[in-house]
Amino acid sequence: MRILTFNVLVGGEERFDAIRSIVAAERPDLLVLQECVGWEDGERLRGLAAAVGIPDGDGHLVVGTANRRPSGRRYNVCLASRAPILRRAVHAPPSMAHCVVEVELESGGGGEPLLVLGTHLVAGDEDARLAEVDELLRLVPPGLLAVRDCLLVGDLNGLSRRDPYPADLADRLARAGIGKYGRPPRFEVVDRLEKAGWVDALRARPRSSRWATAPRGGAGVVVDTRSDYIMLSQPLAARLEWADVVETGTASDHHAVVALLDGRDGY
């Protein structure tokens, strides 16, 4: 099973051909997209699904309608799955800026369905993101992560201690005018998820040295950061073959993350 997560940047309308080319080249079995602004009619999601041979319809596609932001936009989360979707729910409580798409995917081997959460945590600050993590851990509590195949996929807008940040990260972020991680920068979002039992695929089995998905800058300073994650429950992590960053050029301000699981359980 090949998994791809990609923040397409505010709908990506004028960049859609480039986005489609990236997705088609990776040919994922499970695709989770963030910032799908204006995708409510499902047309662009269907276009991407067709590019990789994922069937159309509610049995394979979900447009997760997000809460409306102060700008009036909805930063929707979309999901496309080659395996049939057995159960689907979109969670957009007031505590979340956007939403969580929750699905269960059919196992071709007749085993327990794969549980997937696709999401996009708020960019604003770490305290707000931590409140959203509470919702994620309500949906999939730590006890479940120890015994069931689960995936958490998306733009978490958080820093990982396991990434190779420089010792002067705080100074670089300050010089670039980036304050969303706090000053000094905070790592609690990913810390809390890992403490609950989630395993970061890119750190568990990296295929290359690539890791930064969100280079950010200002005032002539560019800082490599990572916002985008594929995280696995402990049983599923045993099936991880590799994970990597897919460079996306000018198609978005994010690079994508891809991971490959072995197919022993049929999805």
KATAQUI-V303446 format. One record per residue. N is the residue number from 1. RES is the residue in one letter. PSI is psi in degrees with one decimal (999 if undefined). BURIAL is b if it has 9 or more other C-alpha atoms within 8 Angstrom, else e. D_LAST is the distance of its C-alpha to the last C-alpha in Angstrom with 2 decimals. Layout:
N | RES | PSI | BURIAL | D_LAST
N | RES | PSI | BURIAL | D_LAST
This chain:
1 | M | 127.2 | b | 5.86
2 | R | 127.9 | b | 9.30
3 | I | 136.0 | b | 10.82
4 | L | 131.4 | b | 14.38
5 | T | 140.4 | b | 17.02
6 | F | 123.3 | b | 20.42
7 | N | 115.0 | b | 23.64
8 | V | -2.8 | b | 25.32
9 | L | 94.8 | b | 28.78
10 | V | 47.7 | e | 30.48
11 | G | -29.7 | b | 28.66
12 | G | 23.6 | b | 29.10
13 | E | -49.9 | e | 30.97
14 | E | -8.0 | e | 33.32
15 | R | 15.2 | b | 30.60
16 | F | -36.9 | b | 27.96
17 | D | -40.1 | e | 28.23
18 | A | -39.9 | e | 27.68
19 | I | -44.8 | b | 24.67
20 | R | -40.2 | b | 23.15
21 | S | -40.5 | e | 23.97
22 | I | -47.5 | b | 22.24
23 | V | -43.2 | b | 18.99
24 | A | -37.5 | b | 19.25
25 | A | -33.7 | e | 19.97
26 | E | -25.3 | e | 16.85
27 | R | 62.4 | e | 14.60
28 | P | 154.7 | b | 11.82
29 | D | -24.6 | b | 8.51
30 | L | 121.8 | b | 9.60
31 | L | 126.4 | b | 13.40
32 | V | 125.0 | b | 15.75
33 | L | 143.8 | b | 19.45
34 | Q | 163.2 | b | 22.63
35 | E | 42.1 | b | 26.23
36 | C | 62.8 | b | 25.41
37 | V | 126.9 | b | 29.07
38 | G | 12.9 | e | 30.15
39 | W | 15.5 | b | 26.73
40 | E | -29.0 | e | 27.33
41 | D | -7.4 | e | 27.64
42 | G | -3.1 | e | 24.09
43 | E | -46.3 | e | 25.55
44 | R | -35.7 | e | 24.49
45 | L | -41.6 | b | 20.90
46 | R | -36.0 | b | 20.82
47 | G | -40.7 | b | 22.42
48 | L | -40.2 | b | 19.80
49 | A | -42.9 | b | 16.96
50 | A | -34.3 | b | 19.09
51 | A | -21.9 | b | 19.61
52 | V | 6.8 | b | 16.00
53 | G | 22.9 | e | 15.39
54 | I | 131.9 | b | 13.49
55 | P | 154.0 | e | 15.19
56 | D | 164.7 | b | 18.02
57 | G | 169.0 | e | 18.79
58 | D | -18.9 | e | 18.10
59 | G | -8.4 | e | 14.96
60 | H | -13.7 | b | 13.28
61 | L | 142.7 | b | 15.95
62 | V | 126.6 | b | 17.86
63 | V | 108.1 | b | 21.20
64 | G | 106.2 | b | 22.10
65 | T | 119.8 | b | 25.89
66 | A | 164.3 | b | 27.37
67 | N | 149.1 | b | 30.77
68 | R | 132.0 | b | 33.61
69 | R | 166.7 | b | 34.99
70 | P | -27.4 | e | 38.77
71 | S | -13.6 | e | 38.63
72 | G | -12.4 | e | 37.46
73 | R | 153.2 | e | 34.12
74 | R | 117.1 | b | 30.75
75 | Y | 76.3 | b | 28.23
76 | N | 154.2 | b | 25.22
77 | V | 127.1 | b | 21.59
78 | C | 150.4 | b | 19.22
79 | L | 138.4 | b | 15.46
80 | A | 132.7 | b | 13.54
81 | S | 130.7 | b | 9.91
82 | R | -39.9 | b | 8.65
83 | A | 142.3 | b | 6.54
84 | P | 142.7 | b | 9.66
85 | I | 118.7 | b | 11.41
86 | L | -32.3 | b | 12.92
87 | R | 143.8 | e | 15.33
88 | R | 145.2 | b | 16.88
89 | A | 145.7 | e | 19.92
90 | V | 121.6 | b | 21.92
91 | H | 119.9 | e | 24.17
92 | A | 61.3 | b | 27.28
93 | P | 162.1 | e | 29.86
94 | P | -22.5 | e | 33.15
95 | S | -9.6 | e | 32.20
96 | M | 138.2 | b | 29.63
97 | A | -36.2 | b | 30.77
98 | H | -103.4 | b | 27.70
99 | C | 173.2 | b | 24.80
100 | V | 129.2 | b | 21.43
101 | V | 122.9 | b | 18.56
102 | E | 126.3 | b | 16.58
103 | V | 156.5 | b | 13.56
104 | E | 129.8 | b | 11.27
105 | L | 139.9 | b | 7.94
106 | E | 136.8 | b | 7.28
107 | S | 121.7 | b | 5.34
108 | G | -19.6 | b | 6.00
109 | G | 4.2 | e | 7.82
110 | G | 9.0 | e | 9.98
111 | G | -169.9 | e | 9.79
112 | E | 141.2 | e | 10.64
113 | P | 151.1 | b | 8.95
114 | L | 127.5 | b | 7.94
115 | L | 126.5 | b | 11.35
116 | V | 133.6 | b | 12.14
117 | L | 124.2 | b | 15.75
118 | G | 131.8 | b | 16.92
119 | T | 175.3 | b | 20.62
120 | H | 105.7 | b | 23.80
121 | L | 156.8 | b | 26.45
122 | V | 144.9 | b | 30.09
123 | A | -21.9 | e | 31.93
124 | G | -61.1 | e | 35.26
125 | D | 165.8 | b | 35.64
126 | E | -35.5 | b | 34.06
127 | D | -42.5 | e | 35.49
128 | A | -39.3 | b | 33.91
129 | R | -38.4 | b | 30.50
130 | L | -35.9 | b | 30.95
131 | A | -34.8 | b | 31.60
132 | E | -33.4 | b | 28.28
133 | V | -36.2 | b | 26.54
134 | D | -39.8 | e | 28.12
135 | E | -41.9 | e | 26.21
136 | L | -42.3 | b | 22.84
137 | L | -18.2 | b | 23.79
138 | R | -40.2 | e | 24.94
139 | L | -39.5 | e | 21.61
140 | V | 90.3 | e | 19.75
141 | P | 159.1 | b | 22.56
142 | P | -36.8 | b | 22.78
143 | G | -34.4 | e | 22.66
144 | L | -33.5 | e | 19.15
145 | L | -22.3 | b | 17.97
146 | A | -17.1 | b | 19.24
147 | V | -10.1 | e | 17.25
148 | R | 151.3 | b | 14.00
149 | D | 115.0 | b | 10.78
150 | C | 148.9 | b | 12.08
151 | L | 140.0 | b | 12.37
152 | L | 117.7 | b | 15.75
153 | V | 130.0 | b | 16.01
154 | G | -168.0 | b | 19.27
155 | D | 105.6 | b | 22.95
156 | L | -7.9 | b | 24.43
157 | N | 27.8 | b | 27.87
158 | G | 157.6 | b | 28.46
159 | L | 144.3 | b | 29.58
160 | S | 133.8 | b | 28.12
161 | R | -20.3 | e | 30.68
162 | R | -11.6 | e | 28.47
163 | D | 153.0 | e | 28.96
164 | P | 62.6 | e | 32.13
165 | Y | 146.6 | e | 34.43
166 | P | 160.7 | e | 38.11
167 | A | -27.8 | e | 40.70
168 | D | 29.4 | e | 42.37
169 | L | -45.8 | b | 39.35
170 | A | -42.8 | b | 41.34
171 | D | -40.7 | e | 44.19
172 | R | -44.7 | b | 42.04
173 | L | -41.1 | b | 40.34
174 | A | -43.2 | b | 43.79
175 | R | -30.2 | b | 45.31
176 | A | -4.8 | b | 42.55
177 | G | 26.6 | b | 43.10
178 | I | 112.6 | b | 39.57
179 | G | 0.4 | b | 39.94
180 | K | -17.0 | e | 36.65
181 | Y | -3.4 | b | 35.67
182 | G | 164.7 | b | 39.10
183 | R | 102.9 | e | 42.09
184 | P | 162.6 | e | 41.45
185 | P | 143.3 | e | 37.72
186 | R | 153.0 | b | 35.57
187 | F | 15.2 | b | 32.23
188 | E | -30.1 | e | 31.73
189 | V | -53.8 | b | 28.65
190 | V | -36.2 | b | 26.39
191 | D | -47.4 | b | 28.50
192 | R | -40.2 | b | 27.85
193 | L | -42.1 | b | 24.08
194 | E | -37.2 | b | 24.05
195 | K | -34.2 | e | 26.54
196 | A | -19.9 | b | 24.33
197 | G | -3.3 | b | 21.60
198 | W | 139.9 | b | 19.46
199 | V | 125.4 | b | 18.89
200 | D | 111.5 | b | 19.55
201 | A | -39.7 | b | 17.15
202 | L | -28.4 | b | 19.97
203 | R | -25.3 | e | 22.41
204 | A | -44.1 | e | 20.33
205 | R | 71.5 | b | 19.46
206 | P | 137.2 | b | 21.26
207 | R | -21.9 | e | 21.18
208 | S | -176.0 | e | 24.55
209 | S | -2.4 | e | 27.39
210 | R | 139.9 | e | 26.43
211 | W | -30.3 | b | 25.95
212 | A | 127.6 | b | 28.00
213 | T | -10.1 | b | 26.33
214 | A | 71.4 | b | 29.35
215 | P | 128.2 | b | 32.70
216 | R | 148.5 | b | 35.35
217 | G | 170.8 | b | 39.09
218 | G | 153.9 | b | 42.52
219 | A | 34.7 | e | 46.14
220 | G | 8.4 | e | 45.30
221 | V | 129.9 | b | 42.79
222 | V | 130.4 | b | 39.09
223 | V | 125.8 | b | 36.81
224 | D | 123.9 | b | 33.32
225 | T | 166.2 | b | 31.01
226 | R | 129.3 | b | 27.32
227 | S | -18.6 | b | 26.06
228 | D | 132.3 | b | 22.38
229 | Y | 146.6 | b | 19.72
230 | I | 115.9 | b | 16.11
231 | M | 143.9 | b | 16.40
232 | L | 148.0 | b | 14.25
233 | S | 166.5 | b | 15.19
234 | Q | -44.4 | b | 16.69
235 | P | -38.2 | b | 14.12
236 | L | -31.8 | b | 11.33
237 | A | -26.9 | b | 14.09
238 | A | -17.9 | e | 14.41
239 | R | 0.7 | e | 11.22
240 | L | 125.1 | b | 12.66
241 | E | -44.4 | b | 14.11
242 | W | 165.7 | b | 16.12
243 | A | 154.4 | b | 16.96
244 | D | 166.6 | b | 19.73
245 | V | 134.7 | b | 21.88
246 | V | 115.1 | e | 22.10
247 | E | 135.9 | e | 25.73
248 | T | 3.0 | b | 26.37
249 | G | -130.0 | e | 30.13
250 | T | 9.6 | e | 31.90
251 | A | -24.0 | b | 28.93
252 | S | 171.1 | b | 28.77
253 | D | 5.3 | b | 30.38
254 | H | 145.2 | b | 27.01
255 | H | 159.9 | b | 24.94
256 | A | 164.4 | b | 21.15
257 | V | 135.3 | b | 18.77
258 | V | 145.8 | b | 15.72
259 | A | 149.9 | b | 13.40
260 | L | 127.0 | b | 11.09
261 | L | 148.3 | b | 8.76
262 | D | 163.1 | e | 8.62
263 | G | 24.7 | e | 5.99
264 | R | -26.2 | e | 7.82
265 | D | 11.4 | e | 5.91
266 | G | 3.6 | e | 3.79
267 | Y | 999 | b | 0.00
